[in-house]
Amino acid sequence: MLLRLFLIVPIIMCLVWTWYLNKHNYTAKQGLTGFAYIFAFNGILIGFFSLMIYITSE
């Protein structure tokens, strides 16, 4: 279940960011930094939860 969230959350965030860019007449190239922030944030989140799973497993 957690793996499913790791895949769904970045997709939803990218879709929302794409919607925002289209609504305000920006191109995807102009919003590239936002996509980088989304992937970096989700990478850190996945790393944190993976570390917590590893630490708490017995």
N, C-alpha and C positions, 0 to 999 in steps of 0.2 A: 504494500500500500504506500509506503514512504517513497519507494522508487517511482511510483506513478506520479506523486506530487513533485518529485524532482524534475519530471519531464513536462508536466502540465503547467506549473507556475511560470517558467520562462516563456513558454508559448503564449500564455494569456497576457503576460506583461508585454511581449513583443507586439501582439495584436492590438493591445490598447495603445501602445506607442505609435504604431502605424496609423491607427485611427486618428490619433491626435495630430500627427503630421499632415495627414490628408485634409483634416478639418481646417487647419490653419494654413493650407497651401504651401507646405514645405515639401521638399523632395526627400527621398530616403537617404541620399548622400548628405544632405544637411543635417539629418537626424542620426547620423552614424555614431556620434559620440553617445547619444542616448542608448543605442543598442549595446555599445561597449559597456556602459554603466550597468545595464540590465544583466548582461552575461557575467560581469565581474561580481555583482551583488549575488547573483544566484550561485556562482562558483564558490564564493565565500560561505554562503548558506549551506550548500551541499557539503563542503569540506567540514564545517562545524558539526553538522548533524552526523556525518560519517565518523568523525572523531568521537563524538559522544556515544555512538553505538559501539564503537571499538572499546572505549574506556569502560562502559558499563556492562559489557558482555562478560559472562563468567565461564 
